[in-house]
């Protein structure tokens, strides 16, 4: 069983727009897993990977050194 919990439309990157869906589903060992769907492609993350992704995105949004597009390292 799964449930769509969010939908996003990509920013324009020169090759058109893509839609991304975020689905909650019950993964192996009853983990709270997340599936990302971009157009017709899928990426499924286990609960621990979702936690790590959140941490990385937070560092990016906070402008932490090493997580900025213009950082040299």
KAMO-V283097 format. One record per helix or strand. SS is the DSSP state (~ for helix, > for strand). FROM is the first residue (numbers start at 0). TO is the last residue. If there is no record, write none. Layout:
SS:FROM:TO + SS:FROM:TO
This chain:
>:1:8 + >:18:25 + ~:27:29 + >:31:37 + >:40:44 + ~:46:61
